[in-house]
Amino acid sequence: MSETAVLFPKFQITIPATVRADRGCKAGQVFALIPKGTGILLVPVP
C-alpha cells in the first residue's frame, strides 16, 4: 500500500483514512517520529 500526505503551513500532516483504518489509529494517539535516512518513520507509542 502506498499513500501520500501533505505537510500543511502549520506543519501538520493528516494520516489518510485508509491507513488509519488499516492500522487502527485513534484520535489523540501518540506517535514517535524516528529519523530514517532521508525519511521519517511514524510509530505508535504503546
Backbone bond lengths (Angstrom), bond angles and torsions (degrees), N, CA, C in turn:
res aa  C-N    CA-C-N  psi(-1)  N-CA   C-N-CA  omega(-1)  CA-C   N-CA-C  phi
1 M - - - 1.452 - - 1.522 108.71 -
2 S 1.308 115.69 135.15 1.460 120.99 177.22 1.517 108.75 -130.89
3 E 1.307 116.55 123.83 1.464 122.76 178.86 1.520 108.23 -127.59
4 T 1.312 116.51 161.15 1.459 120.93 175.82 1.520 109.58 -124.44
5 A 1.328 115.58 159.50 1.456 122.17 176.21 1.523 107.82 -143.13
6 V 1.325 116.24 157.27 1.462 122.50 -179.10 1.526 109.51 -109.10
7 L 1.321 116.50 137.29 1.465 121.43 173.25 1.527 106.90 -86.21
8 F 1.327 116.46 115.14 1.454 121.75 -176.61 1.526 111.17 -80.97
9 P 1.345 117.78 163.90 1.468 121.29 -177.16 1.540 114.49 -54.30
10 K 1.325 117.33 -28.58 1.474 120.43 177.59 1.517 110.99 -89.76
11 F 1.344 117.39 17.78 1.468 124.88 177.59 1.521 112.78 61.34
12 Q 1.338 116.76 38.87 1.455 122.21 176.13 1.521 108.79 -109.45
13 I 1.331 115.77 145.70 1.461 122.49 176.25 1.520 107.33 -125.60
14 T 1.333 116.21 132.96 1.454 120.94 175.76 1.525 108.61 -96.40
15 I 1.322 115.99 127.19 1.462 120.69 176.99 1.533 106.51 -77.14
16 P 1.332 118.25 126.33 1.467 120.41 -178.14 1.535 112.14 -55.96
17 A 1.331 116.04 146.05 1.463 122.44 -175.89 1.522 112.07 -57.19
18 T 1.328 117.76 -38.35 1.464 119.61 -179.42 1.524 111.18 -64.80
19 V 1.324 117.32 -37.79 1.465 121.50 178.91 1.530 109.54 -69.71
20 R 1.336 116.87 -44.23 1.475 120.38 178.73 1.520 110.43 -58.72
21 A 1.318 117.24 -44.37 1.467 121.37 -178.38 1.526 111.07 -67.31
22 D 1.335 116.85 -44.51 1.468 120.83 -179.49 1.518 112.08 -62.93
23 R 1.328 117.12 -34.61 1.471 121.70 -175.42 1.520 113.42 -99.80
24 G 1.334 117.91 -4.21 1.466 121.09 178.16 1.515 114.09 70.50
25 C 1.325 117.41 32.15 1.473 121.47 179.51 1.522 110.46 -69.56
26 K 1.321 115.80 144.72 1.461 122.18 179.54 1.533 109.78 -123.16
27 A 1.323 116.76 152.80 1.467 121.30 176.05 1.521 108.78 -61.07
28 G 1.321 116.85 135.69 1.458 121.76 179.93 1.521 114.03 87.40
29 Q 1.320 117.19 -4.70 1.466 120.68 178.98 1.523 110.07 -65.35
30 V 1.315 116.70 143.65 1.462 122.32 -178.71 1.527 109.41 -97.50
31 F 1.335 115.95 138.68 1.461 122.10 178.92 1.518 109.92 -125.57
32 A 1.325 116.44 146.48 1.462 122.27 171.33 1.530 107.00 -95.17
33 L 1.333 117.25 139.04 1.455 122.25 175.86 1.516 107.56 -108.73
34 I 1.327 115.61 116.44 1.460 121.93 -173.56 1.523 109.06 -114.18
35 P 1.352 118.16 119.07 1.464 120.15 177.08 1.522 110.72 -62.85
36 K 1.326 117.01 131.98 1.471 123.29 178.91 1.524 108.02 -137.27
37 G 1.321 117.36 103.04 1.463 120.47 -179.54 1.521 110.25 58.28
38 T 1.332 116.47 -119.64 1.463 120.18 179.11 1.523 111.84 -97.53
39 G 1.348 117.21 6.69 1.455 121.23 -177.93 1.508 112.68 -121.13
40 I 1.328 114.90 -171.14 1.463 122.47 179.85 1.527 107.88 -133.90
41 L 1.313 116.87 129.71 1.455 122.92 177.36 1.532 107.59 -94.86
42 L 1.312 116.58 128.16 1.467 122.58 -179.41 1.528 107.55 -104.97
43 V 1.349 116.93 116.32 1.460 121.55 -173.92 1.531 109.35 -127.04
44 P 1.347 117.65 129.20 1.461 119.10 177.88 1.532 110.78 -66.28
45 V 1.323 115.67 140.71 1.465 121.41 177.97 1.522 106.73 -92.01
46 P 1.332 117.39 124.11 1.481 119.38 -179.52 1.512 112.58 -66.35
